[in-house]
Amino acid sequence: RVKMSAEEILMCAVELGKNFCLYFDELECDALCKEKTLHRVLRNVNSQLLVVRPDLNVAAFEDVTDQEMQSGKGMHFSIHCYKTTTPLAGMPVAFSVQVEDKSYYMCCERERGEMIIRFKEGEVPKEIPNESNIIFFKKTFTSCCSKAFKFEYSMERGMFLAFEEEGYLRKLILKKLSKDEVDETMKISL
């Protein structure tokens, strides 16, 4: 007797070409393709909202009044979710925000040996053919905290969006996380 499992097995059609080269038909490419867009505000562990001020080249978590929130300048984010063929890293996302009549996307750049978060004017692409400085992997913050997330920078593993106190600001930064550490500055609620 042979017992068959209910597990689905993916099979790909193949063909032999000239010189007996093997070709696979209908395989997905590794490009990231935009699947859906969520519209959210981003909150830190202190319930402050992330506010982007492109004119000052700063993004920081701030206490916001209901009236300021309704005006929504620089605090209502579009979270662009992408399909991927490697789901283990987390959901690939990109962030954009509308400030007045302009759209800005979040990216990371190296400046004086340090990774810096920037918001540049422009739109998020529908497809990303390979690595990109705008992609973050969305992961649950902890296994027992499924409503909060942390966002890992796709081009530098172990680097996450976080906040750092700088004077009176709680500035958005990239921060290194050592394995098995829980860092509340990386906790972001949508």
C-alpha positions as CSV (number, residue, x, y, z in Angstrom):
1,R,0.0,0.0,0.0
2,V,1.1,3.5,-0.8
3,K,-0.4,6.4,1.1
4,M,-0.5,9.7,-1.0
5,S,-0.3,13.0,0.8
6,A,-2.5,16.0,0.0
7,E,0.5,18.2,-0.5
8,E,0.6,20.0,-3.8
9,I,3.8,19.6,-5.8
10,L,4.7,22.3,-8.3
11,M,5.9,20.8,-11.6
12,C,7.3,22.9,-14.4
13,A,7.2,22.1,-18.1
14,V,10.6,21.8,-19.7
15,E,11.9,21.5,-23.2
16,L,15.3,20.6,-24.7
17,G,16.6,23.1,-27.2
18,K,19.6,23.1,-29.5
19,N,22.6,21.3,-28.1
20,F,20.2,19.7,-25.6
21,C,20.0,22.8,-23.4
22,L,17.2,22.6,-20.8
23,Y,14.6,25.4,-20.8
24,F,11.9,25.9,-18.2
25,D,8.5,27.4,-19.3
26,E,6.3,29.7,-17.1
27,L,8.8,30.3,-14.2
28,E,8.3,33.6,-12.3
29,C,11.1,36.1,-12.5
30,D,12.7,37.5,-9.4
31,A,11.4,41.0,-10.0
32,L,9.2,42.6,-7.4
33,C,5.7,43.5,-8.7
34,K,3.4,45.9,-6.9
35,E,0.4,43.9,-5.6
36,K,-1.6,46.3,-3.4
37,T,-1.3,49.6,-1.6
38,L,-2.4,50.3,2.0
39,H,-3.1,53.8,3.3
40,R,-2.0,54.2,7.0
41,V,-0.4,56.4,9.6
42,L,2.7,55.0,11.3
43,R,2.9,55.1,15.1
44,N,5.8,54.4,17.4
45,V,5.7,52.8,20.8
46,N,4.7,56.2,22.4
47,S,1.7,56.5,20.0
48,Q,3.3,59.3,18.1
49,L,2.8,59.7,14.4
50,L,5.5,59.7,11.8
51,V,5.5,63.1,10.1
52,V,7.6,63.9,7.0
53,R,8.8,67.4,6.4
54,P,10.7,67.4,3.0
55,D,11.4,71.1,3.2
56,L,13.5,70.5,6.4
57,N,14.7,67.1,5.1
58,V,13.4,65.4,8.3
59,A,11.0,62.6,9.3
60,A,10.2,62.3,13.0
61,F,7.6,60.8,15.3
62,E,5.5,63.6,16.8
63,D,2.5,64.2,19.1
64,V,-0.2,65.2,16.7
65,T,-3.6,66.8,17.4
66,D,-6.8,65.5,15.8
67,Q,-7.0,68.7,13.7
68,E,-3.4,68.3,12.5
69,M,-4.1,64.7,11.7
70,Q,-7.2,65.6,9.6
71,S,-5.1,68.0,7.5
72,G,-2.7,65.0,7.1
73,K,0.3,66.9,5.8
74,G,3.1,64.4,5.6
75,M,1.6,61.8,7.9
76,H,-0.7,59.7,5.7
77,F,1.5,57.0,4.2
78,S,0.9,54.7,1.2
79,I,2.5,51.3,1.9
80,H,3.1,49.7,-1.4
81,C,3.2,45.9,-1.0
82,Y,5.1,43.8,-3.6
83,K,4.8,40.2,-4.7
84,T,7.9,38.2,-4.2
85,T,9.2,34.7,-5.0
86,T,11.1,34.6,-1.7
87,P,8.5,35.2,1.0
88,L,10.7,34.0,3.9
89,A,12.4,37.5,4.2
90,G,9.0,39.1,4.9
91,M,6.5,41.1,2.9
92,P,8.5,43.6,0.6
93,V,7.1,47.1,1.0
94,A,7.9,50.6,-0.1
95,F,6.7,53.8,1.6
96,S,5.4,57.0,0.0
97,V,3.7,60.1,1.5
98,Q,1.8,63.1,0.0
99,V,2.9,66.5,1.2
100,E,0.8,69.3,-0.3
101,D,0.5,68.4,-4.0
102,K,3.8,66.4,-4.2
103,S,4.5,62.7,-3.7
104,Y,7.7,61.6,-1.9
105,Y,9.1,58.1,-1.5
106,M,11.3,56.8,1.3
107,C,14.8,55.5,0.4
108,C,18.1,54.8,2.1
109,E,21.4,56.3,1.2
110,R,24.9,56.0,2.5
111,E,26.3,59.3,3.7
112,R,29.7,59.7,5.4
113,G,29.7,55.9,6.1
114,E,26.3,56.0,7.7
115,M,22.9,54.9,6.3
116,I,20.5,57.8,6.2
117,I,16.7,57.8,5.5
118,R,15.6,60.2,2.8
119,F,12.3,61.2,1.2
120,K,12.7,62.0,-2.5
121,E,10.1,63.6,-4.7
122,G,8.6,61.0,-7.1
123,E,6.5,57.9,-7.4
124,V,7.2,54.3,-6.3
125,P,7.8,52.0,-9.4
126,K,5.2,49.3,-10.2
127,E,8.0,46.8,-10.8
128,I,11.5,46.6,-9.3
129,P,13.8,44.3,-11.4
130,N,16.4,43.7,-8.7
131,E,17.7,45.2,-5.4
132,S,16.4,48.6,-4.5
133,N,17.1,51.1,-1.8
134,I,13.3,51.7,-1.3
135,I,12.4,48.2,-0.2
136,F,11.9,47.1,3.4
137,F,10.7,43.7,4.6
138,K,7.7,44.0,6.9
139,K,7.9,41.5,9.8
140,T,5.8,41.1,12.9
141,F,7.5,42.8,15.8
142,T,7.4,39.7,18.1
143,S,5.5,36.5,17.9
144,C,3.2,37.6,20.7
145,C,2.7,41.1,19.2
146,S,1.1,40.5,15.8
147,K,-0.4,44.0,15.4
148,A,2.9,45.8,15.5
149,F,5.7,45.5,12.9
150,K,9.4,46.1,12.3
151,F,10.8,46.9,8.9
152,E,14.1,45.5,7.8
153,Y,16.1,47.3,5.1
154,S,16.3,44.9,2.1
155,M,19.9,45.9,1.1
156,E,21.4,45.6,4.6
157,R,20.2,42.7,6.7
158,G,19.9,43.4,10.4
159,M,19.2,47.2,9.8
160,F,15.6,48.3,10.8
161,L,13.6,51.4,10.7
162,A,13.6,52.9,14.2
163,F,13.6,56.3,16.0
164,E,16.4,58.0,17.9
165,E,15.9,61.0,20.2
166,E,17.8,64.0,18.8
167,G,17.0,67.1,20.9
168,Y,13.2,67.3,21.1
169,L,12.8,65.1,17.9
170,R,12.3,61.4,17.7
171,K,14.0,61.1,14.3
172,L,13.4,58.2,11.9
173,I,16.7,56.3,11.4
174,L,18.0,52.9,10.4
175,K,19.4,50.9,13.3
176,K,21.3,47.7,13.6
177,L,19.6,44.9,15.6
178,S,21.5,42.1,17.1
179,K,19.9,38.6,16.8
180,D,17.2,37.8,19.4
181,E,17.1,41.4,20.7
182,V,13.8,43.2,21.2
183,D,14.2,46.9,20.6
184,E,11.1,49.0,21.3
185,T,12.4,51.9,19.1
186,M,11.7,49.6,16.1
187,K,8.1,48.9,17.0
188,I,5.8,50.5,14.4
189,S,2.0,50.1,14.4
190,L,-0.1,50.8,11.3
